[in-house]
Amino acid sequence: MMQHLDMALMSAFVERWQPDTNTFHMPFGEISILLHDVHHILRMPVDGQLIGDEASQDTLKSDMGGLVRLSVDAQVGGKWKSKWYDNGAMHAEGLLVRGGELKIKEMEVQCYLFVLLGSTLFVDKSRDRLRPAINLFLKDHRRLADYAWGAGALAYLYRQLGVATRAGSKGLCGCLTLLQAWIYEYFPLFRPSQLPQSPDAPRASSWISPRLPGGDEARQRLVRYRQLLDELSADDVTWTPYGRDGHTDIPRSLYTGPIRFSDIAEGYDPSRCLRQFGYRQIIPAAMTVPHDQYRPASGSSYIVFWDPWVNQLWDNVAARRLELDFASRLCEQPSEIVEEYVDWFLTRSHPRITHPTDGEPQPRPLLVHQVSYDFLLLFQI
């Protein structure tokens, strides 16, 4: 299931993720995955009721027992030797089989949706287990379409990117299809072949991602990706991949405040990425920040505390909507910034990952649109 993913490429971007701003810090400034990106790439709803209910571990475990009509402390059985419920997560494949065994249509659908969402939008590092909080929002089938599933997936991915930045953290999870497709959309240098598709189809399905080797070759790719990203300029980015008006039908993308999935809440601030809306980047105002956070180097017990009142911000979208025309002006050039932005950014970040003296100077990256079609045909298999 994960063979289409280039983990070395995503790791190179994780190294540039800043969890305080939930943006990638690049040599030319900030860029991020925004709600209109989720809409176009996944075609998941980003507006609606925020997925924000929480429950204790005991409640979640009891809920899982009610779902499978079995003791979740027992072994799954069949070819699986593990327990149903282990380390706060539910066995995925066993749940799918159990849904069919129950012979109850509603329960079968619920189990199927649980596995589907847990293996696509809210992927656990174990790859074969599911976060039980997902099931809290599947019990009433009449309300499924009311939830902002795309916003929840983005909040979850933001959190997993933050965890992955910790020195002792291993691996990356979340909706990695979203992350990789987003890289393809904005960075032509890394794009594979693309299939034509309907305008209403999820753009993630258009990319033909090659299967790449792991091991030493993946580590070599990571080094090369770091060097290439260090040499990128703002002109090398496709700032509005869905067209200049790609965000206009998604007003929620201009919301400012925390987004949530269950007990996970992460800050979202489009004012730091105005070029992705076709506007000149200015120095952004201060973000709405959490009350406190605990981000240990190990990556365990990664916690972000928000004041209770911030939960109301999502419902007050009119007051929390960034007014682009007031904040800035349309770009004449896609990468346009105000003059003082670079100095402001460089005092808060660093433009390079590799040291300037590491290895030989890298040549200017060759962008896909600069390569002739005949040249590309030589590499079609």
Beta strands, then each sheet from edge to edge (+ up, - down):
strand 1: 17-18
strand 2: 23-26
strand 3: 29-31
strand 4: 75-77
strand 5: 80-83
strand 6: 85-86
strand 7: 89-91
strand 8: 129-130
strand 9: 193-194
strand 10: 207-208
strand 11: 257-261
strand 12: 264-268
strand 13: 292-294
strand 14: 303-305
sheet 1: 1+ 2- 3+
sheet 2: 4+ 5-
sheet 3: 6+ 7- 8+
sheet 4: 9+ 10-
sheet 5: 11+ 12-
sheet 6: 13+ 14-
end
